[in-house]
Amino acid sequence: MHRLTAITLGVPDVVATAAYYTDFGLTPLPGFGVDTQRFSTVDGREQLTLKYAPRRQLLDLGIGVDDPDDLDRVADSLQKLGVVVERSTASVDSSDPGTGVRVHVEIAPRIASEPSPAPAYNRPGEVTRPGRRADAVLRDGPVRPRKLGHVVLGSTDQESSQRFFTEGIGLKISDTVPGVAAFLRCSTDHHNVLVQSAPVAFLHHTSWQVDDVDEVGRGATAMLEADPERHVWGLGRHAIGSNFFWYLKDPAGNFSEYYSDIDCIVDDALWTPGAWEGIRSLYQWGPPPPPSFLNPDDLAALMTGAHSS
């Protein structure tokens, strides 16, 4: 397997949420109505679908593989875990009870990204752009995410969900917070799925790659100029994964993250998963995370809805 392909978000107000992701920099695709909207990224193409749902939730998560042999392996591994599997010639579908997410493993093309220009930084003892301004301060176009990078899911049975994604789907463990969370990858990026223990199954956030830290800042600044209430947490740098981050909140209550400069694991033999504890598991530097990031404001309502359904 080589990447996340696409996700489907269920939201109560598709139109308002679609306006948010348009501002966020995703490209709306034509031909859909008030109950369904689709969006593309620069490199990943169609990667987000919004559909009506009475409460916010991640409905589907797509993972790309190269050929039918990969699908055979995934289907066999999932069946060994005792979960229900739906197999077609081009995909395997199964659901993880802990997160409530349906995972769609499909044959898909790999992402081919054109490298963005490397920024020139003046450093102590090294002047790389004498007599000129930094390129970043001259940028004036909208920020456009390159691809969907990862999703973070709350699970009511974290250990079971971790087995589903690793032993069943085939993701690899990059790092863990023992007893709390596992950072899992299906690509060379440090993580594509993070499964964390939670009192109710829910989507914590989606994360979208941009070129560099200036694009993280420019994107968030534009979003907050349109609506300051969108701010959640940032700017900062994570320790696990190392990426720069800035989190915002869509109208449904889902967090969305701009990120850049994530760790990449191109050779499994050269990476040793770590076990992280305490505040370092959240961030290396930046403002302290607000309580609403750790426990979203609507978590109690999601729990009530889950218990009454």
PAZAPA-4460 file (N, C-alpha, C; in steps of 0.05 Angstrom, whole numbers, plus 32768, in hexadecimal, padded with zeros to 4 digits):
% residues 309
    n_x    n_y    n_z   ca_x   ca_y   ca_z    c_x    c_y    c_z   seq   type   mol
   8011   7FE8   8000   8000   8000   8000   8012   8019   8000     1      M     A
   8006   802F   7FF6   8018   8046   7FF1   800D   8061   7FF8     2      H     A
   7FF3   8063   7FFF   7FE9   807E   8006   7FCC   807C   800F     3      R     A
   7FC2   8092   801C   7FA6   8097   801F   7F9B   80A0   8004     4      L     A
   7F84   8095   7FFC   7F78   809F   7FE3   7F64   80B5   7FE8     5      T     A
   7F50   80B0   7FF9   7F3A   80C3   7FFD   7F2C   80BD   8017     6      A     A
   7F1D   80D1   8020   7F0C   80CD   8038   7EF0   80D8   8031     7      I     A
   7EDC   80CE   8040   7EC1   80D9   803F   7EBA   80E2   805B     8      T     A
   7EB3   80FC   805E   7EAA   8107   8077   7E8C   810A   8077     9      L     A
   7E7F   8100   808C   7E63   8106   8090   7E60   811E   80A1    10      G     A
   7E50   8132   8098   7E4D   814B   80A7   7E30   8154   80A5    11      V     A
   7E26   8162   80BA   7E0A   816B   80BA   7E04   8180   80A5    12      P     A
   7E17   8192   809F   7E13   81A8   808C   7E28   81A6   8076    13      D     A
   7E21   8199   8060   7E35   8195   804A   7E3D   81B0   803E    14      V     A
   7E2A   81C2   803A   7E30   81DB   802C   7E44   81EC   803C    15      V     A
   7E3F   81EF   8056   7E51   81FF   8066   7E6C   81F2   8069    16      A     A
   7E6D   81D8   806B   7E86   81CA   806E   7E96   81CB   8054    17      T     A
   7E87   81CA   803D   7E94   81CC   8023   7EA1   81E7   801F    18      A     A
   7E94   81FC   8029   7E9F   8217   8027   7EB9   8219   8037    19      A     A
   7EBA   820C   804E   7ED2   820C   805E   7EE9   81FF   804F    20      Y     A
   7EE5   81E7   8044   7EFB   81D9   8037   7F03   81E6   801C    21      Y     A
   7EF1   81F5   8011   7EF9   8206   7FFA   7F0C   821C   8003    22      T     A
   7F05   8229   8019   7F17   823D   8024   7F32   8230   802D    23      D     A
   7F31   8218   8036   7F49   8209   803F   7F5C   8204   8029    24      F     A
   7F52   8205   8010   7F64   8202   7FF9   7F5F   81E9   7FE8    25      G     A
   7F4B   81D9   7FF0   7F44   81C2   7FDF   7F34   81CC   7FC7    26      L     A
   7F35   81BD   7FB1   7F27   81C6   7F99   7F0D   81B8   7F96    27      T     A
   7EF6   81C7   7F96   7EDC   81BA   7F93   7ED9   81AD   7F77    28      P     A
   7ECD   8196   7F76   7EC8   8189   7F5D   7EAA   818D   7F55    29      L     A
   7EA4   8192   7F3C   7E89   8198   7F33   7E77   8180   7F33    30      P     A
   7E5D   8186   7F32   7E49   8171   7F2D   7E3C   8165   7F44    31      G     A
   7E3E   8171   7F5C   7E32   8165   7F74   7E1F   8179   7F81    32      F     A
   7E0E   8170   7F94   7DF9   8181   7F9F   7DFE   8187   7FBC    33      G     A
   7DE8   818E   7FCA   7DE9   8197   7FE6   7DF0   8181   7FF9    34      V     A
   7DEC   8168   7FF1   7DF0   8151   8003   7E0B   8144   7FFE    35      D     A
   7E19   814B   7FE9   7E33   813F   7FE3   7E45   8154   7FD5    36      T     A
   7E5E   8156   7FDF   7E71   8167   7FD2   7E8C   8158   7FD1    37      Q     A
   7E9B   815C   7FBC   7EB5   814E   7FB9   7ECB   8163   7FB3    38      R     A
   7EE4   815C   7FBC   7EFA   816F   7FBA   7F13   815F   7FB2    39      F     A
   7F26   816E   7FA5   7F3F   8162   7F9D   7F56   8172   7FAA    40      S     A
   7F6D   8165   7FAB   7F86   8172   7FB2   7F98   8174   7F9A    41      T     A
   7FAE   8182   7F9C   7FC0   8187   7F85   7FCB   816C   7F7B    42      V     A
   7FD5   815C   7F8D   7FE3   8143   7F84   7FD1   812A   7F88    43      D     A
   7FC0   812A   7F9C   7FB0   8112   7FA2   7F97   8110   7F92    44      G     A
   7F90   8125   7F83   7F77   8126   7F73   7F5F   8124   7F87    45      R     A
   7F49   8116   7F7F   7F31   8116   7F90   7F37   8107   7FAA    46      E     A
   7F35   8116   7FC0   7F3D   810A   7FDA   7F29   810F   7FF1    47      Q     A
   7F16   8120   7FED   7F02   8126   8002   7EE6   8126   7FF6    48      L     A
   7ED4   8117   8003   7EB8   8118   7FFD   7EA9   8120   8017    49      T     A
   7E97   8133   8015   7E86   813B   802B   7E6A   8130   8024    50      L     A
   7E5E   8122   8038   7E43   8118   8035   7E33   811F   804E    51      K     A
   7E19   8122   804A   7E08   8128   8061   7E08   8111   8075    52      Y     A
   7E0A   8118   808E   7E06   8105   80A4   7DFC   8115   80BC    53      A     A
   7DEC   8109   80CE   7DE1   8118   80E4   7DF6   8121   80F8    54      P     A
   7E0D   8114   80F9   7E23   811D   810A   7E3D   8119   80FB    55      R     A
   7E51   8128   8103   7E6B   8127   80F5   7E78   810B   80FA    56      R     A
   7E83   8100   80E4   7E91   80E6   80E6   7EA0   80E1   80CD    57      Q     A
   7EB5   80D1   80D0   7EC4   80C7   80B8   7EB6   80AE   80AF    58      L     A
   7EAB   80AE   8097   7E9B   8098   808D   7EAD   8083   807F    59      L     A
   7EC0   808D   806E   7ED0   807B   805F   7EED   8086   805E    60      D     A
   7F00   8073   805D   7F1C   8079   805B   7F28   8067   8045    61      L     A
   7F34   8073   8031   7F3F   8064   801A   7F5D   8061   801C    62      G     A
   7F67   8049   8016   7F84   8043   8016   7F8B   8037   7FFB    63      I     A
   7FA0   8041   7FEE   7FA8   8038   7FD4   7FBD   8021   7FD5    64      G     A
   7FB9   800D   7FC3   7FCC   7FF8   7FBF   7FD2   7FF6   7FA1    65      V     A
   7FE6   7FE6   7F9B   7FF0   7FE5   7F7F   7FE1   7FD0   7F6E    66      D     A
   7FDA   7FB9   7F79   7FD0   7FA4   7F67   7FBE   7F90   7F76    67      D     A
   7FB1   7F7D   7F68   7F9F   7F6A   7F75   7FAC   7F59   7F8A    68      P     A
   7FC6   7F53   7F87   7FD3   7F43   7F9C   7FD2   7F51   7FB7    69      D     A
   7FD5   7F6C   7FB7   7FD3   7F7B   7FD0   7FB7   7F78   7FDC    70      D     A
   7FA2   7F78   7FCB   7F87   7F75   7FD5   7F83   7F59   7FE1    71      L     A
   7F8E   7F45   7FD4   7F8C   7F2A   7FDF   7F98   7F28   7FFB    72      D     A
   7FAF   7F35   7FFE   7FBC   7F34   8018   7FAB   7F42   802D    73      R     A
   7FA0   7F59   8027   7F90   7F68   803A   7F77   7F58   8041    74      V     A
   7F69   7F4D   802D   7F51   7F3E   8032   7F56   7F26   8044    75      A     A
   7F6C   7F18   803E   7F73   7F01   804F   7F7A   7F08   806B    76      D     A
   7F88   7F1E   806F   7F90   7F27   808A   7F78   7F30   809A    77      S     A
   7F65   7F3E   808D   7F4D   7F47   809B   7F3C   7F2F   80A3    78      L     A
   7F39   7F1B   8091   7F29   7F04   8098   7F35   7EF5   80AF    79      Q     A
   7F4F   7EF5   80B2   7F5C   7EE7   80C8   7F55   7EF5   80E3    80      K     A
   7F4F   7F10   80E1   7F47   7F1E   80F9   7F2A   7F1A   8100    81      L     A
   7F1B   7F0D   80EE   7EFF   7F07   80F3   7EEC   7F1E   80EC    82      G     A
   7EF5   7F31   80DB   7EE3   7F47   80D4   7ED7   7F42   80B8    83      V     A
   7EC0   7F4E   80B3   7EB2   7F4A   809A   7EC1   7F59   8084    84      V     A
   7EC5   7F4C   806D   7ED4   7F57   8057   7EC3   7F56   803E    85      V     A
   7EC3   7F6C   802F   7EB6   7F6D   8015   7ECC   7F70   8000    86      E     A
   7ECD   7F5D   7FED   7EE2   7F5D   7FD9   7ED7   7F61   7FBD    87      R     A
   7EE3   7F73   7FAD   7EDC   7F75   7F91   7EF6   7F72   7F82    88      S     A
   7EF5   7F74   7F67   7F0E   7F71   7F57   7F22   7F87   7F5D    89      T     A
   7F18   7F9F   7F66   7F2A   7FB6   7F69   7F2C   7FC1   7F85    90      A     A
   7F1F   7FB4   7F99   7F1F   7FBF   7FB4   7F18   7FAA   7FC9    91      S     A
   7F1E   7FB1   7FE1   7F16   7FA2   7FF9   7F0B   7FB6   800D    92      V     A
   7EF3   7FB0   8018   7EE6   7FC2   802B   7EE2   7FB3   8046    93      D     A
   7EE6   7FC1   805C   7EE1   7FB6   8076   7EDE   7FCD   8089    94      S     A
   7ED1   7FC8   80A0   7ECD   7FDD   80B4   7EDA   7FD6   80CE    95      S     A
   7EE5   7FEB   80DB   7EF1   7FE8   80F5   7EDD   7FF1   810A    96      D     A
   7ED3   7FDF   811B   7EBF   7FE6   812F   7EC9   7FFB   8143    97      P     A
   7EE3   7FFB   8149   7EED   800E   815D   7EEB   802B   8155    98      G     A
   7EF1   8030   813B   7EF0   804C   8131   7ED6   8052   8122    99      T     A
   7EC7   803D   811A   7EAF   8040   810B   7EB4   8047   80EE   100      G     A
   7ECD   8043   80E4   7ED4   804C   80C9   7ED4   8034   80B6   101      V     A
   7EC9   8038   809E   7ECB   8025   8089   7EE4   802A   8079   102      R     A
   7EF5   8016   8076   7F0E   8019   8068   7F0C   800D   804C   103      V     A
   7F12   801C   8038   7F10   8013   801C   7F2C   8012   8011   104      H     A
   7F37   7FF9   800E   7F51   7FF5   8002   7F4E   7FF0   7FE4   105      V     A
   7F5B   8001   7FD4   7F56   8000   7FB7   7F70   8002   7FA7   106      E     A
   7F6F   7FF7   7F8F   7F85   7FFB   7F7D   7F84   8018   7F73   107      I     A
   7F9A   8026   7F77   7F9B   8043   7F71   7FB7   804A   7F68   108      A     A
   7FB8   805F   7F57   7FD3   8069   7F4F   7FE1   8076   7F66   109      P     A
   7FFC   8074   7F65   800C   8082   7F79   800C   80A0   7F73   110      R     A
   8010   80AF   7F89   8012   80CC   7F86   802E   80D4   7F7B   111      I     A
   802E   80E4   7F67   8047   80EF   7F5C   8047   810D   7F60   112      A     A
   8058   8116   7F72   8059   8133   7F7A   8071   8140   7F6D   113      S     A
   806D   8157   7F62   8083   8168   7F59   808F   8176   7F71   114      E     A
   80A9   8174   7F76   80B4   8182   7F8D   80AF   81A0   7F8C   115      P     A
   80A8   81AC   7FA3   80A5   81C9   7FA4   80C1   81D5   7FA7   116      S     A
   80C5   81EE   7F9E   80E0   81FA   7FA0   80EA   81FB   7FBD   117      P     A
   8103   81F4   7FC1   810E   81F5   7FDC   8112   8212   7FE4   118      A     A
   8107   821A   7FFC   810A   8236   8005   8127   823C   800C   119      P     A
   812F   8254   8007   814B   825D   800E   814A   826B   8029   120      A     A
   8157   825F   803C   8158   826A   8057   8173   8277   805D   121      Y     A
   8173   828F   8067   818C   829B   8072   8191   828F   808E   122      N     A
   81A9   8285   8092   81B0   8279   80AC   81C8   8287   80B7   123      R     A
   81CD   8284   80D1   81E6   828F   80DC   81FE   8284   80CD   124      P     A
   820F   8295   80C1   8226   828D   80B3   8221   8284   8096   125      G     A
   8207   8285   808D   8201   827D   8072   81EA   828E   8067   126      E     A
   81F0   82A0   8054   81DC   82B0   8047   81D6   82A4   802C   127      V     A
   81BE   829A   8029   81B6   828C   8010   81A6   829D   7FFD   128      T     A
   819C   82B4   8006   818D   82C6   7FF5   8195   82E3   7FF9   129      R     A
   81AE   82E9   7FF3   81B8   8305   7FF8   81A8   8319   7FE8   130      P     A
   81A0   832F   7FF5   8193   8345   7FE7   8177   8341   7FDD   131      G     A
   816A   832C   7FE7   814E   8328   7FDE   813D   831D   7FF5   132      R     A
   8123   8322   7FF2   8110   8319   8007   810C   82FB   8005   133      R     A
   8102   82F0   801B   80FB   82D4   801A   80E4   82CF   8006   134      A     A
   80E6   82BA   7FF7   80D1   82B4   7FE3   80B5   82B2   7FF0   135      D     A
   80B5   82A7   8009   809B   82A2   8016   808B   82BB   801B   136      A     A
   8098   82D2   8020   8089   82EA   8026   807E   82F7   800D   137      V     A
   8086   82ED   7FF6   807C   82F7   7FDC   8066   82E6   7FD0   138      L     A
   8060   82CF   7FDD   804A   82BE   7FD4   802F   82CC   7FD8   139      R     A
   801E   82CB   7FC4   8004   82D7   7FC7   7FED   82C6   7FBE   140      D     A
   7FF2   82AE   7FB3   7FDD   829C   7FAA   7FD1   828D   7FC1   141      G     A
   7FBA   8281   7FBE   7FAE   8271   7FD3   7FBE   8257   7FD8   142      P     A
   7FBD   824E   7FF1   7FCB   8235   7FF9   7FBA   821E   7FEF   143      V     A
   7FC8   820B   7FE2   7FBA   81F3   7FD7   7FC7   81DA   7FE2   144      R     A
   7FB9   81CB   7FF3   7FC4   81B2   7FFE   7FCC   819F   7FE7   145      P     A
   7FE3   8192   7FEB   7FED   817F   7FD7   7FDF   8164   7FD9   146      R     A
   7FD9   815B   7FF1   7FCC   8141   7FF4   7FC1   813E   8010   147      K     A
   7FAF   812A   8013   7FA7   8121   802E   7FBD   8111   803A   148      L     A
   7FC6   8119   8052   7FDC   810B   805F   7FD4   80F6   8073   149      G     A
   7FC2   80FE   8086   7FBA   80EA   809A   7FA0   80F1   80A6   150      H     A
   7F94   80DE   80B4   7F7C   80E2   80C4   7F81   80D7   80E0   151      V     A
   7F75   80E4   80F4   7F77   80DC   8110   7F5C   80D3   811A   152      V     A
   7F5A   80BB   8124   7F40   80AF   812B   7F3F   80A7   8148   153      L     A
   7F29   80AE   8155   7F24   80A4   8170   7F17   8089   816F   154      G     A
   7F21   8076   817F   7F17   805B   8180   7F0E   8053   819C   155      S     A
   7EF8   8046   819D   7EEE   803C   81B7   7EFD   8022   81BF   156      T     A
   7F0D   8017   81AD   7F1D   8000   81B3   7F37   8003   81A4   157      D     A
   7F4A   8012   81AF   7F62   801A   81A1   7F72   8002   8199   158      Q     A
   7F75   7FEE   81AA   7F86   7FD7   81A4   7F7A   7FC8   818C   159      E     A
   7F60   7FC4   818C   7F52   7FB6   8176   7F55   7FC5   815C   160      S     A
   7F52   7FE0   815D   7F54   7FF0   8145   7F71   7FEF   813B   161      S     A
   7F84   7FEF   814D   7FA0   7FED   8144   7FA5   7FD3   8136   162      Q     A
   7F9A   7FBD   8140   7F9D   7FA3   8133   7F8F   7FA3   8118   163      R     A
   7F78   7FB0   8116   7F69   7FB1   80FD   7F7B   7FBE   80E7   164      F     A
   7F86   7FD5   80EE   7F96   7FE4   80DA   7FB1   7FD8   80D5   165      F     A
   7FBD   7FCB   80E9   7FD8   7FC0   80E4   7FD7   7FA3   80DB   166      T     A
   7FCB   7F91   80EB   7FCA   7F74   80E3   7FB6   7F6F   80CD   167      E     A
   7FA1   7F80   80CB   7F8D   7F7C   80B7   7F93   7F8B   809D   168      G     A
   7F94   7FA5   809E   7F98   7FB5   8086   7FB5   7FB4   807D   169      I     A
   7FC8   7FB5   8091   7FE4   7FB3   808A   7FF4   7FCC   808F   170      G     A
   7FE9   7FDF   809D   7FF9   7FF7   80A4   800F   7FF0   80B8   171      L     A
   8024   8001   80B8   803B   7FFC   80C9   803B   8011   80E0   172      K     A
   8046   8009   80F7   8047   801A   810E   8060   802C   810C   173      I     A
   805D   8046   810E   8074   8058   810E   807C   8060   812A   174      S     A
   8068   8067   813A   806D   806E   8156   8054   8069   8166   175      D     A
   8056   8067   8180   803F   8063   8191   8040   8075   81AA   176      T     A
   8029   807A   81B5   8026   8084   81D0   8019   806D   81DF   177      V     A
   8028   805E   81EE   801E   8044   81F9   8004   8047   8208   178      P     A
   7FF1   8036   8200   7FD7   8035   820C   7FC4   804B   8203   179      G     A
   7FCE   805D   81F1   7FBE   8074   81E9   7FBB   8076   81CB   180      V     A
   7FD0   8074   81BC   7FCF   8079   819F   7FE5   806B   8190   181      A     A
   7FDF   8066   8176   7FF3   805B   8164   7FF3   806B   814A   182      A     A
   800C   8072   8141   8010   8080   8128   8016   806C   8113   183      F     A
   8005   8069   80FE   8007   8054   80EB   800B   805F   80CF   184      L     A
   801A   8050   80BE   801F   805A   80A3   8018   8045   808E   185      R     A
   800E   804F   8077   800A   803F   8060   801B   804A   8048   186      C     A
   802C   805D   804E   803D   806A   803A   8058   806F   8047   187      S     A
   8068   807F   803A   8082   8087   8046   807F   809D   805A   188      T     A
   8068   80AB   805B   8063   80BF   806F   8063   80B2   808B   189      D     A
   806B   80C1   809F   806D   80B6   80BA   8053   80A9   80C3   190      H     A
   803C   80B7   80BE   8022   80AA   80C5   800D   80B4   80B2   191      H     A
   7FFB   80A1   80AC   7FE3   80A7   809C   7FCA   80A2   80AC   192      N     A
   7FCB   8092   80C0   7FB4   808D   80D2   7FBF   808D   80EF   193      V     A
   7FB2   809D   8100   7FB8   809C   811C   7F9F   8093   812B   194      L     A
   7FA2   807D   813A   7F8B   8072   8149   7F91   8077   8166   195      V     A
   7F7E   8086   8173   7F81   808D   818F   7F69   8084   819F   196      Q     A
   7F6E   807E   81B8   7F58   8075   81CA   7F45   808C   81CF   197      S     A
   7F2B   8087   81CE   7F17   809C   81D2   7EFD   808F   81DE   198      A     A
   7EED   809F   81EB   7ED4   8095   81F6   7EBE   8090   81E1   199      P     A
   7EC2   809A   81C9   7EAF   8097   81B3   7EBF   8097   8199   200      V     A
   7EB6   8088   8185   7EC3   8088   816B   7EBE   80A3   815E   201      A     A
   7ED3   80B1   8155   7ECF   80CA   8148   7EE8   80D1   8138   202      F     A
   7EE5   80E4   8126   7EFC   80EF   8117   7F07   8107   8126   203      L     A
   7F20   8106   812D   7F2D   811C   813A   7F36   8131   8126   204      H     A
   7F46   8129   8112   7F4D   813C   80FD   7F57   812F   80E4   205      H     A
   7F56   813E   80CF   7F63   8137   80B5   7F7B   814A   80B2   206      T     A
   7F8F   8140   80A3   7FA7   8150   80A0   7FAF   8151   8082   207      S     A
   7FB7   816A   8079   7FBB   816F   805D   7FD6   817C   8058   208      W     A
   7FE6   8170   8047   8001   8179   8042   8002   8192   8031   209      Q     A
   8013   81A5   803A   801A   81BC   802A   8038   81BD   8026   210      V     A
   8042   81D0   8016   805E   81CF   800E   8072   81D3   8025   211      D     A
   806D   81E6   8036   8081   81EC   804B   8073   81FB   8062   212      D     A
   8083   8203   8076   8077   820F   808D   806A   822A   8087   213      V     A
   8075   8238   8073   8068   8252   806B   804C   824D   8060   214      D     A
   8048   8237   8051   802D   8231   8047   801B   8229   805E   215      E     A
   8026   821C   8073   8015   8216   808A   800B   8231   8096   216      V     A
   801E   8243   809A   8017   825D   80A6   8005   826E   8094   217      G     A
   800A   826E   807A   7FFA   827E   8068   7FDE   8273   8066   218      R     A
   7FDC   8258   8065   7FC2   824C   8063   7FB1   8252   807B   219      G     A
   7FBD   824E   8093   7FAE   8253   80AC   7FA7   8271   80AE   220      A     A
   7FB9   8283   80A7   7FB3   829F   80A9   7F9B   82A7   8097   221      T     A
   7F9A   829C   807F   7F83   82A2   806E   7F69   8297   8079   222      A     A
   7F6A   827F   8084   7F52   8274   8090   7F48   8284   80A8   223      M     A
   7F5B   828E   80B8   7F53   829E   80D0   7F4A   82BA   80C9   224      L     A
   7F55   82C5   80B3   7F4B   82DF   80AA   7F2E   82DD   80A2   225      E     A
   7F26   82C6   8097   7F0A   82C2   808F   7EF8   82BD   80A7   226      A     A
   7F03   82AF   80BB   7EF4   82A8   80D3   7F07   82A1   80EA   227      D     A
   7F0C   82B3   80FD   7F1E   82AD   8113   7F16   8295   8124   228      P     A
   7EFC   828F   8124   7EF2   8278   8134   7EFC   825D   812A   229      E     A
   7F08   825D   8113   7F12   8243   8108   7F2B   823A   8116   230      R     A
   7F39   824B   8124   7F53   8244   8130   7F4F   822F   8146   231      H     A
   7F62   821C   8146   7F63   8208   815B   7F7E   8208   8169   232      V     A
   7F93   8202   815A   7FAE   8200   8166   7FC4   8203   8151   233      W     A
   7FD7   8213   8156   7FEE   8217   8144   7FF9   8233   8147   234      G     A
   800E   8239   813B   8020   8228   812B   8032   8219   813E   235      L     A
   803A   8200   8136   804D   81F1   8146   805A   81DB   8136   236      G     A
   806B   81CB   8144   8078   81B4   8137   8073   819C   814A   237      R     A
   8069   8187   813E   8066   816E   814D   8081   8161   8152   238      H     A
   8082   8152   8168   809A   8141   816C   8096   8126   815E   239      A     A
   8080   8119   8161   807A   8100   8153   8072   8108   8136   240      I     A
   8083   8100   8124   807E   8107   8108   808D   8120   80FF   241      G     A
   8094   8131   8112   80A5   8149   810D   8098   815F   80FD   242      S     A
   807F   815C   80F4   8074   816F   80E1   806B   8189   80EF   243      N     A
   806E   819F   80DF   8061   81B9   80E7   8043   81B5   80E5   244      F     A
   8034   81C4   80F6   8017   81C0   80F6   8008   81DA   80FC   245      F     A
   7FF0   81DB   80F3   7FDC   81EF   80FC   7FC1   81E3   80F8   246      W     A
   7FB1   81E2   810E   7F97   81D5   810D   7F80   81EA   810D   247      Y     A
   7F6C   81E5   80FC   7F54   81F5   80FA   7F3C   81E3   80FD   248      L     A
   7F24   81EF   80FF   7F0C   81DF   8104   7EF7   81E6   80EF   249      K     A
   7EEC   81D1   80E2   7ED7   81D5   80CE   7EBC   81D9   80DC   250      D     A
   7EA7   81E1   80CD   7E8D   81E6   80DA   7E80   81CE   80E8   251      P     A
   7E88   81B6   80E0   7E7D   819E   80EC   7E8A   8197   8106   252      A     A
   7EA2   81A3   810B   7EB1   819D   8123   7ECA   818C   811F   253      G     A
   7ECF   8184   8106   7EE8   8175   8100   7F00   8188   80FF   254      N     A
   7F16   8180   810A   7F2F   818F   8107   7F3C   8188   80EC   255      F     A
   7F48   819C   80DF   7F57   8197   80C7   7F72   81A5   80CB   256      S     A
   7F87   8197   80C3   7FA3   819F   80C8   7FB1   81A5   80AE   257      E     A
   7FBF   81BC   80AC   7FD3   81C0   8098   7FED   81B5   80A4   258      Y     A
   7FFD   81A6   8094   8016   819C   809E   802B   819D   8088   259      Y     A
   8044   819E   8091   805B   819B   807E   8072   818F   808D   260      S     A
   8086   8184   807E   809F   817A   8089   809B   8163   809C   261      D     A
   808B   814F   8094   8087   8137   80A5   809E   8124   80A1   262      I     A
   80A4   8114   80B5   80B8   80FE   80B2   80AF   80EB   809D   263      D     A
   80C3   80E1   808D   80BD   80CD   8079   80CE   80B4   807E   264      C     A
   80C1   809D   807C   80CE   8083   8082   80D0   8074   8068   265      I     A
   80E6   8076   805B   80EA   806A   8041   80F6   804E   8043   266      V     A
   8101   8047   805A   810C   802C   805E   8104   8024   807A   267      D     A
   80F3   8010   807C   80E9   8007   8096   80FF   7FFE   80A9   268      D     A
   8115   7FF3   809E   812B   7FE9   80AE   813A   8000   80BC   269      A     A
   8137   8018   80B2   8145   802F   80BE   8135   803F   80D1   270      L     A
   811D   8035   80D7   810B   8044   80EA   8104   8032   8102   271      W     A
   8108   803D   811A   8100   802F   8132   80E9   803D   813F   272      T     A
   80D2   8030   8141   80BB   803D   814E   80C2   8045   816B   273      P     A
   80B9   805C   8173   80BD   8066   818E   80A4   8065   819E   274      G     A
   80A7   8064   81B9   8090   8066   81CB   8092   8081   81DA   275      A     A
   807E   8091   81D6   807F   80AD   81E0   806C   80B0   81F8   276      W     A
   8074   80C2   8209   8064   80C8   8221   8061   80E6   8225   277      E     A
   804C   80EE   8233   804A   810A   823C   8045   811E   8226   278      G     A
   804C   8137   822C   8046   814D   821A   8056   814B   8200   279      I     A
   806E   813E   8201   807E   813B   81E9   806F   812B   81D4   280      R     A
   805C   811B   81DC   804D   810B   81C8   803A   811D   81B8   281      S     A
   8036   8136   81C1   8024   8148   81B3   8033   815C   81A1   282      L     A
   8049   8168   81AC   8056   817C   819B   8072   8182   81A6   283      Y     A
   8084   818B   8194   809F   8193   819B   80A0   81B0   81A4   284      Q     A
   8093   81C1   8194   8090   81DD   819C   8077   81E9   8190   285      W     A
   806E   8200   819B   8056   820D   8193   8046   8215   81AB   286      G     A
   802F   8222   81A7   801E   8228   81BE   8013   820F   81CA   287      P     A
   800D   820F   81E4   8001   81F8   81F1   7FE7   81F0   81E3   288      P     A
   7FE2   81D6   81E0   7FC8   81CE   81D3   7FB1   81D6   81E4   289      P     A
   7F9C   81E1   81D8   7F84   81E8   81E8   7F75   81CF   81F1   290      P     A
   7F66   81D2   8207   7F56   81BA   8210   7F44   81AF   81FA   291      P     A
   7F39   81C0   81E8   7F27   81B7   81D3   7F35   81A6   81BF   292      S     A
   7F50   81A7   81BD   7F5E   8196   81AA   7F5F   817A   81B6   293      F     A
   7F64   8178   81D0   7F66   815E   81DD   7F4B   8151   81E0   294      L     A
   7F37   8161   81E7   7F1B   8157   81EA   7F09   816A   81DB   295      N     A
   7F03   8164   81C2   7EF2   8176   81B1   7ED8   817D   81BF   296      P     A
   7ED0   8196   81BA   7EB8   81A1   81C8   7E9F   8190   81C5   297      D     A
   7E9D   8182   81AE   7E84   8173   81A9   7E87   8156   81B1   298      D     A
   7E9C   814E   81C0   7EA0   8132   81C6   7E89   8127   81D6   299      L     A
   7E80   8136   81EA   7E69   812D   81FA   7E50   8128   81E9   300      A     A
   7E4C   813A   81D6   7E34   8137   81C5   7E37   811F   81B3   301      A     A
   7E50   811A   81A9   7E54   8102   8199   7E50   80E9   81A9   302      L     A
   7E58   80E9   81C2   7E54   80D2   81D4   7E36   80CE   81D8   303      M     A
   7E27   80E3   81DD   7E0A   80E1   81E1   7DFD   80D6   81C8   304      T     A
   7E05   80E0   81B1   7DF9   80D6   8198   7E00   80B9   8194   305      G     A
   7E18   80B1   819A   7E21   8096   8196   7E11   8083   81A8   306      A     A
   7E0C   808C   81C1   7DFE   807B   81D4   7DE0   8078   81CE   307      H     A
   7DD5   808D   81C1   7DB9   808C   81BC   7DB2   807F   81A1   308      S     A
   7DC6   807A   8191   7DC1   806E   8176   7DBF   8050   8178   309      S     A
***
